[in-house]
């Protein structure tokens, strides 16, 4: 979507963008669902109900084209949406993966029948989606995955194992990448399926993480059945479809990330004042640096968005935010622990939880090492080793 | 929302890049640096193009443009490491433009805009400005103190040239009494010149990044380009991250200077703090990628390395600006005394 060149650099919002933001703020003020209840199931139903409300107001699937139930929101509007929801401390929608990834993938690669069948239930949160990509032996090297799908009597029989599957126990559909042809180079023998999670052949086991709870799951798939109509993008095209999914995953992280960093930073400064260390020169230097890096993250994102909107192609600054966000978040949570000293390791504080949870920020959604490889190879043009 | 330059600004950037690439091939930069000389002809040409007065009112002989345009030029000049007295002259011009009386402006700005009677600026601490670029040959010197600003005629100042590691620019220590006062502490000009300097550092770092990447692609060891090894390629990725961070924060500060001046103090502090570190870290990292050859006088990298180091402490250190960020971000008022 080409942008007419503005008369000058402009970091303020345009009238249309401001209108969008003001309308959203007003709606949020009136429709905020209140505090999320404790307990996994209660919290999930709370978020599902919240998503229904968002959908009625036309805010679910914001980035989707209007013809598929979305708003065709610009990248800036999507970023504003992420920021405003974070600022309002609103909960996320229940079907985040369906909204951010599943829907866009079906829109980009699906048949008309698939669009007809799958998109509306994503928006209404009637059908929850999860992602079946990573395997115990295939993380960064995703293309090496081994879950196998074999055609038999007109349908696909799937067996294998998946890991790091969020929402598996709530999901109806799994975005599953499996190997359909073991005799061609690894990237070419993959197919993207929509697998029904509600069959006995799919066993779900919670995956407990260092924070204590289990956001993720493992899937043990033993001869699950997937109808042929559930192939997305054609047999053997799984890698291209998977890449679309991953691109949307990374873009989705950008929207609210800078805003939530800013909020956490405010809390960190409050913590420093409470503990009486806000005059300590070393603490001031560390907080100052985190502040600057958080701003650099936000500004890089805006520059990146401008480039995409103008040219359709992200500039180098666009590949940096996810990497930077992990570093800033980790630096913040580490500083909070340092400020809290001996009370830091005691369970129960939000900071203690965040500190442990942040260790995954440099791994989930693409490890920092892989992101650096991408920057080195695709942005700087350095040669590959492997 | 459009975080990119306008067509006119892109044109200024393009023209500057082309002109500087033509005038200042690295052999020329080296030749001038080793002779301890400036390129007078190029300076005259730049002034004729309106660069020196780009942010100065047109009634005082300038182009009437803004901090964004100045930052664009500073970045390109840093990239080229052009041996001309541009930044110092701009620093004086900024202070006089923002905080000078009409009389002071009329007296000094035309000479600064035309380059014929250039100025410079120093930070006065305990009666001495320790590191003043281009003091010799300047007509007018602006001295910023913690709580005021003075403008003195160079003829009335004690100027002691220094032998500094950055051979691409002469520096001096300056002592002066009296002189005329400028309004306040020079208005917000300290943050404008911090932004200009951050932009220069961005250009310097960008050049070093390109040298490192080119080398990593061409240099072969163990049968392949060294850039294929992740220790090297990841180092380069880190360099890109820091260059882009310096760029984004500098451009933002420049925009604030023109469009949202109430945010300039914080934005300029962020830009100078970040760019001070990035300039040094990126050039030092580039030296590491270059290996042995990066340590030779014969390779051009050290000129960039040294400029980055000096710029990092010029007009305030990263630590000072970072503390300012903490203060302006609302942490609390002052650091505790030791």
Interface residues (C-beta under 8 A of the other chain):
Chain A: X3 X5 X6 X7 X8 X9 X10 X11 X12 X13 X14 X17 X76 X265 X269 X272 X273 X278 X279 X280 X281 X284 X285 X287 X288 X289 X291 X292 X293 X295 X296 X299 X300 X302 X303 X305 X306 X307 X310 X316 X317 X320 X323 X324 X369 X371 X372 X373 X375 X376 X377 X379 X380 X381 X382 X383 X384 X385
Chain B: X1 X2 X3 X4 X5 X6 X7 X9 X68 X213 X216 X217 X224 X225 X227 X228 X229 X230 X232 X233 X234 X236 X237 X238 X240 X241 X244 X245 X247 X248 X249 X251 X252 X255 X259 X260 X270 X273 X274 X319 X322 X323 X324 X325 X326 X327 X329 X330 X331 X332 X334 X335 X336 X338
